[in-house]
Amino acid sequence: MSDTPSLRTEFCGLELGSPILNGSGTFDAIAARRVFGDEAVRVGSFPFGGYVSKTITEEARVGNPPFRTWETPAGMINSIGLPNLGLEGFLEAQLPELRELPVPLIVSVMASDRDGFARIIGRLSAAGGIDAFELNVSCPNVHSGLIVGERPEETAGLLDRLRPLTERPLIVKLTPNVASPELIASAAEAGGADAVSLVNTLKATAIDPDSDRPWLGAGSGGLSGPAIRPIALQQVRAVAAEVSIPVVGMGGVTDGQSAYDFIRAGATVVAVGTENFRDPLAGLGVMRGLEEVLREKGVEDLGAIRGNTLS
Ligand code: SIN
């Protein structure tokens, strides 16, 4: 066997140089280029095999009132509230630069109803240069953020509405805040989704020791990081056993071993989220760490280890 196992991964018809993505909103590729220069976004130094944008909404949003984050012993709570430039601002100010990234571009979108999602997908499809869409139906930080993602019939209805609008892959981002995420995943698959990604954050809060009041301006937020990894692994395992579309696994991925664990649990692709805030090059570390784990275990083919003895 060759010294370096291949990480090349086919995902929804996209050729990824590695199975490591960023979690939406956890890595700003435009800011990284501004701060670290063009080198940061070249083939070989860009830390991910595909790039997922921050979630775009139709209208611009300023996000939630401060404070927006709280560090926990093994993770963080965020209550960011989807600040973004809105659809037109994204098209004008961000999409041209994101199209220059050396990896496939997945744009995350969110709306409060099916028609809103449809308008965004229609407009972005027409703009071109986007390889796939992630439908964020799982944000715990905005009004109506979870309604579609908590009910199978709503998820299926959304896919019914969006499927005819684009030939690009549709990835549905699932919430862990339900008893059976596999039911939502199955509804997404039945509606024509190409993949599901999970988990988004777990609803959480923190109390300010000085005021005895909730620390976060919005009162609550979503927990991410290593603290939620065992929950995420189990949900990925349950969903992967239920659907035949690919699964993007995330929730506390920090190194090669945790990425490997998600692939063993059934994920085709793994996303690094919270760890990017600690180390903007975390994606590269996870990728090299995964190569190392595969080499130690004598694995040449990622497909051969994916969830095959876990049921
Ligand atoms: C946020 O901006 O509030 C985080 C995004 C999400 O939870 O989907």
Boltz pocket constraint, residues with backbone or C-beta under 6 A from the ligand:
constraints:
  - pocket:
      binder: B
      contacts: [[A, 24], [A, 25], [A, 55], [A, 78], [A, 79], [A, 80], [A, 81], [A, 82], [A, 83], [A, 136], [A, 138], [A, 139], [A, 140], [A, 141], [A, 142], [A, 200], [A, 201], [A, 222]]
      max_distance: 6.0
